[in-house]
Amino acid sequence: MTVLAFFLLLGVVSASSSDHLSRSSPAILNVPQSAWDSLRDKVSDRLHAGYPYGLPCYSSYQNATGIHADAANTDICATIQAGLLQSPTLVTDFGSYHSPSFGTCMATGEKCTLSPSIKENPMAGTCYQGSVPDYYVDVRSVEDIQATLAFADEHNLPVTIKNTGHNYQGRSAAPHTLGIWTFNMQPEILLDEDFTPEGCPASVGPVVTYGAGQMWGGVYDFLANTGYLIVAGTCPTVGAAGGWVQGGGHGPFTPTYGLGVDNTMQMKVVLPNGTFVTANRCHNQDIFFALRGGGGGTFGVVTEVTTKIHKDTSFTFASLGMALPVGAQAVTEIFVENALKWAEEGWGGYLGFGANNLTTFISITPKISVEEAEESLRPIYEYFESVSGGTIPFRKNITTLPSQYAFQNTPEARAFVQEGIGSMIVQSSRLVPKETFQSQESKKALVDALVERSQYGALLVTPYKYEVPDSDRPGGLGQSSVTPAWRQSPWHLVYQEFFDPADDQATAPDAVAGTFRGVSTAMDKIRAMTPNGGAYMNEGDTYEPDPVASFWGEENYSRLLKIKKELDPKNLLSCFKCYMWEFPAYPNEMELTAFDEAPQIQTIPNQ
């Protein structure tokens, strides 16, 4: 599952001390036409202007070059509006994102969004460039990436890396950047049942190798009849080699087999200086450490990932749900009271209390039988029975599924491809450590906070009971850079709010800032009771008060800092609240402005 959030300040440039973030005007608008022509030749004509996805639905379009009339194309607009809820369609266009907020400059309110629920006629309005990169290269090879990075370095251009556009902190969009789009780097997926990483003395067993643009749906299809399963996200349109794994990577099999970074055996990457290297537990270990938890878009452009796969197996699947006629108190007490037991039993999935009192538990485990699961989950469905009065329906499905692919094709799993698409989204999250569930006092405090919040989701996707091999423990050659809180926490807790992109009042910058602050403040109560907790950087809080401690931990951060300075001394690869972003003070973030004055462009590539 991809949990939803977006960055409030996609249009903001920090007053950073780094070369590529401290500029008073966007350098990309001053690159001479001859230089663009040279780059276009080097990348086989795959240099393009970046257009917002909704552009054909607007009569005018404004970017840094001014206002352009006659932008509309009614036929294309109709196709776009019909596909606003279709993730497989959205990922195929550079200017589209899983949530319309990602391409919006929330600091100014400039956007080019369309509503999936209100078929409004935007023709009278203007489509703004927002945070969609001005130009991008549709890279198909290592050489394309090297040429693009060299060009960006020569002309002092900030670089944005985009795969499928699912990054819920908006890191694949930023204004006045040169984009690297890796989506079409999808060579044939390879299965090797006896793989030895480059430079290593021994085999690590069966693996699959896939390119930068491959999505989890393609990997699932490839493995369907091989007898293997893989640790992956539930949403099939999430990129397998992008920010998902570089930020940690979780899914329903994480409790049994570890995080995505734990299962990564090898990565190939183009570094900011253009060097193409292979990184694994035996070779370039510092780079391997940084790429597995340091965050996407920061240490290099990954072109290929090799991931360990496991013998497929049957497992127990549980799907329980009910729109309760009462509030959250009793069912939240059940969830909190049973958290450690369910973690011990290997349940991987999602539970929560949502709008209209909809209560859900959807999870899988290979560790216990259906009969044992019936007993384990009895508190939930007996509570449903007690409040139903024999008249209110509820869902109870506890059964055996034969394979991972069977789970991916359940209605519950298929629903995740639609999760939150088309909505403007606000999110905060926290990894809740085990001690929170060990005393009556702390459990009551957690229940009280969740009930007060009224809507929450807990992802049972942590490697709480996964035994990390010695090679990957702190100090080992295979250590990853994710926060240690992952290993100590049964829950990945999420707060979310949604609103329609057509709602001008809700999407005004001040209103959005207030919504973000409200969600973040609500999570402050959980932060206060979980000093040993952390946060998943891919699904984090825009106003996360302590990003270093929450996303990485001080020791990991110190090592990452040294690696970043060696690999990317100019900070060519940087994005909002990625690694080495200078974190502005909480109250002042919305007061920043993108540039001192409106820039003028000299010449641009053909559009």
Order of alpha helices (4+ residues) and beta strands (2+ residues): alpha-beta-beta-beta-alpha-alpha-beta-beta-alpha-beta-beta-beta-beta-alpha-beta-alpha-alpha-alpha-beta-beta-alpha-beta-beta-beta-alpha-alpha-beta-beta-alpha-alpha-beta-alpha-alpha-beta-alpha-beta-beta-alpha-alpha
